[in-house]
Amino acid sequence: MTADRPGPSESAAAADPLGRAMLAHHRDEPGRLVYRDGADVRDGNVAQFYFSSPESWAPATIDGLERLAEREPVIDVGCGAGKHLLWWAERGVEAVGVDVSPSAARTARERGFEGVLAGDMFDLPVATDAVGSVHAVGTQVGLARSVAGIRDLLCEFARVTDDAGVAVVDNYDPTRLDDDVLGYRSDPREGIAHRCFHLEFVREANGDERREVGRTLQFLLCSPGRLREATVGTPWTAARVSRTDESGHYRLELRKVGTAAGSTT
């Protein structure tokens, strides 16, 4: 049985619904990705989230990519189908992608970007001091599940960057979120909340519906202030907060201690 055709007996731990959905979309194969939290189901919008063109990106997104390009090589952590990698490649910027999903990494390679590795962001398959900047957007830092966990993740980002390293991470500020966000779970601590949901990829195969169900994902949502707390005890300092829209989403630019520049908002 090939890696492209998982059997029904595969466990949720081995399932890769998001990566399968990316690969299917790229190959123009049928299928639908959904986010599910109990009875609450939302469409995965694979085309919009992972295959959008730069013309549709917000100016803040382009600005962030340009700023990181000044500190190449760039590592795109959680690179997905490679849309940001392809943007840098078209501008001659040296970059490497890492994604925990083998199918996502394959998708990016099939789209023309060979420098993509399948790997865990908590143990990046990259040498110490190998890159100048880290791009980790998609709120995946929340998968560290606690402020202490995010601190450990930032230390891993520090390991792979040189002494003048820069990193951009993102999250949702729970103080600005409505509780109708899929999978939202409140927390009594100020500036802290959680999201829990899983992904399902549904497709037709030989006349039968096949459903690949991923494991439950648990994200920590934290305000910019709480995310700054995670930098304590790491080589990073917060250099700039950018609010990307009215939904509570923001990006935090980090610089190695001693190289911080710019202002926070």
N, C-alpha and C positions, 0 to 999 in steps of 0.2 A: 504494500500500500504506500503510495507516494505521500510526501509531506503536504502536497496540495489537496489531498483528498482524505481528510481525517475520518476515522471510523467512529461510529456511534458510541463505542466503549471508551473513548478517550475521556479522561477526567477533566473537570473544569480547570484544574491547575495547569494542564497541558494545553488547554484550548487557547485560541488566538483569534477571537472574533473580529477585533478591530483590524488587525493585520490582514486577515482573510478578506475583509470588506474592502480595504485599500487595494489589494492585489486584484480582486474581482473587478473593481471599478476601472482600474488601469487597463485591464484586459478586455473591458467591455463585456463582462459576464454578468448574468443576472444575480440579484441578491439584495437584501435590505438589512442595514444595521440599525438596531434600536438600543436605547438606554432604558433600563428597567429598574424601578424601585417598587417592589410589590406590584400593585395594580396600576401604578403611574408609569406610563410608557411614552417615550419621546423618540422622534426620528433622529438617527445619527448624523444626517446631513454630511455624508462623506465627501461629496463633491465640494461643498462650501467650505468645510473645515480643513481639508487636506489637499485639495487640488485647485484652489482658487488662484487666479492670476494676479500679478503685482498691481495691475490697474485697479483692482478692487480693494487693495489693502489700505488701511488707515495711514495717514502721514506719520503717526507715531511709530508704526511698525517699520516703515522705511527708514526713519531716523535711527531707530535702534539697530537695525541691520548695518547701516552705514557706520555707526559709532563702533560697533564690534569689529567691522572690517579694518579699522585702523590698528587693531591689535591681532593680526593674523599670526599663525593659523587659528581658525575658529573651530571649536567643537560644538556641534549642534546635538544636544542631549535630548533624546526623545524626538528624533528628526522626522518620524512618520514617513510620508511618501516623498519627502525631500524637497518640498517647494522652496524653502529658504536656502537649502544647499544649492539648488539650481540657480537661484538669484545671485548668490555669491559667485558661483562658477562663471556665470555670464559676464562678470565684472573682474575676472581674473584673481579673485580672492581665494587663498588657500584655505580649505575647510575639510573637516571630517565629520561624518554623522555616526551616531550611536542610537540604536533603538532596541528595547528589550524584545520586540516582536520580530522574529525571523522573517515573517511575511512582509512586514513593513519595510525592513531593510532590503528585501528582494525587490519590492516595488520601486524603491528609490534607485536601486541599481538598474532595473529595467528601464527606468525613465532617463537613464544616461549619466547618473552620478555613481561612479564606481567606488568612491571612498566612503563606504558605509559599512559599519560593523554591527553585528547583533551582540548586545551585551547589556549588563546591569548597570544602571547609573550609580548605584552604591559601591560598585567595584569596577570602575571604567577600564576598558581594555586599551588603555593609553598610558604611555610612559610618563613618569614624573617630569614636570616642567616642559612638557611637549608642546603646549599650546599657549597662545597669548590671551584668548578669551573663551568664555563659556556662554552659550545661548541655551537656556533651559526654560522655554515657555510652553504653555499647555497646562499650567498649574500642577505639573507633576511633582514639584517639590512637596506638595501637600501629601503625597504618598508616603512621606517619612512619618506621618501620623502624629507627630508631637514636635514641640519646639526643640527638644533635645535631639530628636531624630533629624530635623532639618539642620541643626548644627553639625551633626555628623556628616550629612550630605554635603554641606558647604565645605567641610574639611576635605572631602574627596575632590570637590571642584578646585580647592586650593592646591591640592597635590599635583594636579595635572597642568596647572598654569604656572607661568614663570613669575618672577618677582614683581613685575608690573602688571599682573593679571587683572582682567576685567570680567565680570559675570553679569548676566541679566536673567532674573527669575521673575515669576509672576504668581499671582494668587487672587482670590476674591476677598474683599474686605467685608466681613460679616456685619459690621456696623452700618453698611450701606446696601445690604442685600434684603430682598423680600423673602419671606419664608416659603414662597411657592417655587423656589429653585429646586430642581429635581434632586431628591435624596438629602435635602437639608435636614440637619440635626442641630438643635441649639445646644449651648453649653453655658453654664453659669458664669464662667470666667469672661471678663470684658475683653472684646476683640478676638474671641475664639469661637469657632463653630466647626461643624463637620459635614461631610457629604458621604453618602453610601449609596452605591448602585452597582449594577453589573451590565455588561454588554452582551448582546445576542446578535449573531449573524444568521439570517434566515435565507435559504435558497431552495430552489426546486432541483431535484436530481432524480432522473429516471421516473418522473411523474410523482415523486414523493417529496414532501417538504422536509428539509433537513435543517436542524437548528443547532448551531454551535454556541454554547453558553460559557461565558468567561467567569472567572472567580469574582467575588464581591470586592469592589474597590473601595477603600476607605481613605478619604482625603481630610487633612487638617486645613480648615480655612482660618486665616489669621489676618489681622489688620497690619498695615505697614509698620506700626510700632512694635507689634508682636514679632513680625519678621525681623525687624532690627535686633530684637533680643537674641535671635538665633545666631547673630554674628558675634556675640560676646564669646571670647575664648577661641575665636578663629582668626585667620589672617585678614579677614574681610572687614570693611567698613562701608556703611550705606552712603552712597554718593548722590543718588537722585531717585525720586519717586515720580512716576508718570501715571496719571489716571487716564485710562484709555477710552472709557465711555461712562455712561451713567449707571451701569449695572453693578458697580462695585469692583470691577476688574482693574487691576493696576500692575505695573511693572516696577521692579526695584533694581537699580543698577548698583553693583557692588564693585569696589576696587580694593586691591591689596592695601593693607595699612601702610600709610606713608605716601600713597599715590592718589588718594581721593581728590576728586575735583568736582566742580559743579555744586548745585544746591538741591535740597529736598523741598518738596511742596506737599 
